[in-house]
Amino acid sequence: MNALTNYKNGERRLSGGSLVTGSEVGPQAGASCVITTDSEKSLVSRQASHVQQIELRSYVFLDSLQPQLAAYMGTVSQGFLPIPGDACLWMEVSPGMAVHRVTDIALKASNVRLGQMVVERAFGSLALYHRDQSTVLHSGDVVLDAIGSSVSRRTKPQVSWTEVIRAITPDHAVLINRQNRRGSMIQSGMSMFILETEPAGYVLMAANEAEKASNITVVDVKGVGAFGRLTLAGREGDVEEAAAAAMRSIDQINRQ
């Protein structure tokens, strides 16, 4: 009884409101209200702070997935399979576990489909697909706004290694084919273009632009990990043209 009396005397406000765990709630006729306690406010504040600390490493928008790259990504996809012509957004963030929050934000922003989500020790990556480019871009914009970042603040790609090897030998071709089972095979006598980038996701842009520009074979595309690796093969002239297109795409990102 004393507790009830103390509550009535000490926890009532002159305005008629009640004190609920430190938050004053006034009487509202005919309307329901959501009460946010002080502890919940603190939790929301901490969560917002964590989201703002997410680092954007890669932000790669592919306007139209080319057939070979779409097929290759489908072989490693654990989610919805991409279709040639789909728009694709690839994002890589740090720390790795933050990719779950980014994925949640992106999927709730529009009806994009989640194709991949990779959680590594230091980085996390995800791939979003949709036929409509604006739908994909909208989810990307919402994510950027939520983490307080922008496309211009993404980590710029660095080319760690690039080379064209002409007339590859049979032994070399066999070992490459044994190591890379998800893409097409390289044949002896073909030329080969290899590219390594940091962060990893930018090799997807290079691969897509190379396939647009030339008649080449996609052998291997690794867009996760510390470094991204791309291997293309074909006739010498086609490979050189594809290599030039791939390098232009990387240079264009650095100029933006």
C-alpha positions as CSV (number, residue, x, y, z in Angstrom):
1,M,0.0,0.0,0.0
2,N,2.9,2.3,0.9
3,A,4.5,1.6,-2.5
4,L,1.3,2.5,-4.3
5,T,1.0,5.7,-2.2
6,N,4.6,6.6,-3.0
7,Y,4.0,6.0,-6.7
8,K,0.9,8.2,-6.7
9,N,2.6,11.0,-4.8
10,G,6.1,10.9,-6.2
11,E,5.6,9.6,-9.8
12,R,2.8,11.8,-10.9
13,R,3.3,15.1,-12.8
14,L,1.3,18.2,-12.5
15,S,0.4,17.8,-16.1
16,G,-1.3,14.5,-15.4
17,G,1.4,12.5,-17.0
18,S,3.1,9.4,-15.6
19,L,6.8,8.7,-15.1
20,V,7.6,5.5,-16.9
21,T,11.2,4.5,-16.3
22,G,12.3,8.1,-16.5
23,S,10.2,9.1,-19.5
24,E,7.2,11.3,-18.9
25,V,4.1,10.2,-20.9
26,G,1.2,12.6,-21.0
27,P,-2.5,11.6,-21.2
28,Q,-3.8,11.3,-24.8
29,A,-7.5,10.9,-25.3
30,G,-8.5,8.3,-27.8
31,A,-5.0,7.6,-29.1
32,S,-2.5,4.9,-28.4
33,C,1.2,5.7,-28.0
34,V,4.5,3.9,-28.1
35,I,6.6,4.3,-25.0
36,T,10.3,4.4,-25.5
37,T,12.2,3.9,-22.2
38,D,15.5,5.5,-21.4
39,S,17.3,2.2,-21.8
40,E,15.7,1.7,-25.3
41,K,16.8,5.2,-26.3
42,S,20.3,4.4,-25.3
43,L,20.2,1.1,-27.3
44,V,18.9,2.9,-30.4
45,S,21.6,5.5,-30.0
46,R,24.3,2.9,-29.8
47,Q,23.0,1.0,-32.8
48,A,23.0,4.2,-34.9
49,S,26.5,4.9,-33.8
50,H,27.6,1.4,-34.9
51,V,26.0,1.8,-38.3
52,Q,27.8,5.1,-38.8
53,Q,31.1,3.4,-38.2
54,I,30.7,1.0,-41.1
55,E,33.4,1.5,-43.7
56,L,32.5,1.3,-47.4
57,R,35.2,-0.5,-49.2
58,S,33.6,-1.4,-52.6
59,Y,30.6,0.0,-54.3
60,V,30.3,-1.5,-57.8
61,F,27.2,-0.9,-59.9
62,L,26.9,-3.1,-63.0
63,D,24.1,-1.7,-65.3
64,S,23.7,-5.0,-67.3
65,L,25.3,-8.3,-66.3
66,Q,26.9,-9.9,-69.3
67,P,26.1,-13.6,-70.0
68,Q,29.3,-15.2,-69.0
69,L,29.8,-13.1,-65.8
70,A,26.1,-13.8,-64.8
71,A,26.6,-17.5,-65.3
72,Y,29.8,-17.5,-63.3
73,M,28.2,-15.6,-60.4
74,G,25.4,-18.1,-60.5
75,T,27.8,-20.9,-59.8
76,V,28.9,-19.3,-56.5
77,S,25.6,-17.8,-55.6
78,Q,23.9,-19.1,-52.4
79,G,20.9,-16.9,-52.9
80,F,18.8,-15.8,-55.9
81,L,20.5,-16.5,-59.3
82,P,21.4,-13.6,-61.6
83,I,20.1,-13.4,-65.1
84,P,22.0,-11.8,-68.0
85,G,20.8,-8.3,-68.4
86,D,20.1,-7.8,-64.7
87,A,21.4,-4.8,-62.9
88,C,23.8,-5.7,-60.1
89,L,25.1,-3.8,-57.1
90,W,28.1,-5.3,-55.3
91,M,29.1,-3.8,-51.9
92,E,31.9,-4.6,-49.6
93,V,32.1,-3.2,-46.0
94,S,34.2,-3.4,-43.0
95,P,34.0,-4.9,-40.4
96,G,32.8,-8.2,-41.9
97,M,29.8,-8.8,-39.6
98,A,28.4,-5.4,-40.5
99,V,27.3,-6.9,-43.8
100,H,24.3,-8.3,-42.0
101,R,23.1,-4.8,-41.1
102,V,23.8,-3.5,-44.6
103,T,21.9,-6.4,-46.2
104,D,18.9,-5.8,-43.9
105,I,18.8,-2.1,-44.9
106,A,19.1,-2.8,-48.6
107,L,16.4,-5.6,-48.7
108,K,13.9,-3.5,-46.8
109,A,14.5,-0.5,-49.0
110,S,13.2,-2.1,-52.2
111,N,12.3,-5.5,-53.8
112,V,15.9,-6.3,-54.9
113,R,17.0,-9.9,-54.7
114,L,19.9,-11.1,-52.6
115,G,22.3,-13.2,-54.6
116,Q,25.3,-13.4,-52.4
117,M,26.4,-12.5,-48.9
118,V,29.9,-13.4,-47.8
119,V,31.1,-12.8,-44.2
120,E,34.9,-12.8,-43.9
121,R,37.2,-12.1,-41.0
122,A,37.7,-8.5,-41.9
123,F,35.3,-7.7,-44.7
124,G,31.7,-8.5,-45.7
125,S,30.3,-8.5,-49.2
126,L,26.9,-8.7,-50.8
127,A,25.4,-8.8,-54.3
128,L,21.9,-7.4,-55.1
129,Y,20.1,-8.1,-58.4
130,H,17.0,-6.7,-60.1
131,R,15.9,-6.2,-63.7
132,D,15.2,-2.5,-63.0
133,Q,18.4,-0.4,-62.6
134,S,16.6,2.2,-60.5
135,T,15.4,-0.4,-58.0
136,V,19.0,-1.5,-57.4
137,L,20.3,2.1,-57.2
138,H,17.6,3.0,-54.7
139,S,18.6,0.3,-52.3
140,G,22.2,1.4,-52.7
141,D,21.3,5.0,-51.9
142,V,19.4,4.0,-48.8
143,V,22.4,2.0,-47.5
144,L,24.8,4.9,-48.2
145,D,22.5,7.3,-46.3
146,A,22.2,4.9,-43.4
147,I,25.9,4.5,-42.9
148,G,26.7,8.1,-43.5
149,S,28.8,7.5,-46.6
150,S,28.7,8.2,-50.4
151,V,30.1,6.7,-53.6
152,S,32.9,9.2,-53.6
153,R,34.0,7.9,-50.2
154,R,34.4,4.3,-51.2
155,T,37.9,2.9,-51.2
156,K,39.6,3.6,-54.5
157,P,40.7,0.5,-56.4
158,Q,44.4,-0.3,-56.7
159,V,45.8,-2.6,-59.4
160,S,48.2,-5.0,-57.7
161,W,49.0,-6.9,-60.8
162,T,48.0,-7.0,-64.5
163,E,49.5,-8.9,-67.4
164,V,48.7,-10.4,-70.8
165,I,50.4,-13.8,-71.4
166,R,50.4,-14.9,-75.0
167,A,50.2,-18.4,-76.4
168,I,49.9,-20.2,-73.1
169,T,51.5,-23.6,-72.9
170,P,49.6,-26.9,-72.5
171,D,50.9,-27.6,-68.9
172,H,50.0,-24.1,-67.8
173,A,46.5,-24.4,-69.3
174,V,45.8,-27.7,-67.6
175,L,46.8,-26.5,-64.1
176,I,44.6,-23.4,-64.5
177,N,41.6,-25.5,-65.6
178,R,42.1,-27.8,-62.6
179,Q,42.2,-24.9,-60.2
180,N,39.2,-23.0,-61.6
181,R,36.2,-25.3,-62.1
182,R,33.5,-22.7,-62.1
183,G,34.3,-20.8,-65.3
184,S,35.2,-21.8,-68.8
185,M,38.4,-23.7,-69.7
186,I,41.4,-22.1,-71.2
187,Q,43.1,-23.9,-74.1
188,S,46.7,-24.1,-74.9
189,G,47.7,-21.5,-77.5
190,M,45.2,-19.0,-76.2
191,S,46.3,-15.7,-74.7
192,M,45.4,-14.9,-71.1
193,F,44.7,-11.6,-69.3
194,I,45.1,-11.6,-65.5
195,L,44.2,-8.8,-63.2
196,E,44.4,-8.4,-59.4
197,T,42.8,-5.5,-57.5
198,E,42.4,-4.2,-54.0
199,P,39.6,-4.1,-52.8
200,A,38.4,-7.3,-54.4
201,G,35.0,-6.3,-55.7
202,Y,36.3,-4.1,-58.4
203,V,37.3,-7.1,-60.6
204,L,33.5,-7.6,-61.2
205,M,33.4,-4.2,-63.0
206,A,36.5,-5.1,-65.0
207,A,35.1,-8.5,-66.0
208,N,31.7,-7.1,-67.1
209,E,33.3,-4.3,-69.2
210,A,35.8,-6.7,-70.7
211,E,33.0,-9.0,-71.8
212,K,31.1,-6.1,-73.3
213,A,34.1,-5.0,-75.3
214,S,35.4,-8.2,-76.8
215,N,34.8,-11.9,-77.6
216,I,36.6,-13.5,-74.7
217,T,36.2,-16.5,-72.3
218,V,35.7,-15.9,-68.6
219,V,37.9,-18.3,-66.8
220,D,37.9,-17.1,-63.2
221,V,36.4,-14.1,-61.3
222,K,37.1,-13.9,-57.5
223,G,35.5,-10.8,-56.0
224,V,36.0,-11.6,-52.3
225,G,39.0,-11.7,-50.0
226,A,41.9,-9.3,-49.6
227,F,42.4,-9.2,-53.4
228,G,40.1,-9.6,-56.4
229,R,41.4,-11.8,-59.2
230,L,40.2,-12.0,-62.8
231,T,41.4,-14.4,-65.5
232,L,40.2,-14.0,-69.1
233,A,41.3,-16.0,-72.2
234,G,40.9,-15.9,-76.0
235,R,42.6,-14.9,-79.2
236,E,45.4,-12.4,-78.7
237,G,43.7,-9.4,-80.3
238,D,40.4,-10.1,-78.4
239,V,42.3,-10.4,-75.1
240,E,44.2,-7.2,-75.6
241,E,40.9,-5.4,-76.4
242,A,39.3,-6.9,-73.3
243,A,42.3,-5.9,-71.1
244,A,42.1,-2.3,-72.3
245,A,38.4,-2.2,-71.5
246,A,39.0,-3.7,-68.0
247,M,41.7,-1.2,-67.2
248,R,39.6,1.7,-68.5
249,S,36.8,0.8,-66.0
250,I,39.2,0.8,-63.1
251,D,40.7,4.2,-64.2
252,Q,37.1,5.6,-64.5
253,I,36.3,4.7,-60.9
254,N,39.5,6.4,-59.7
255,R,38.6,9.6,-61.6
256,Q,35.1,9.8,-60.1
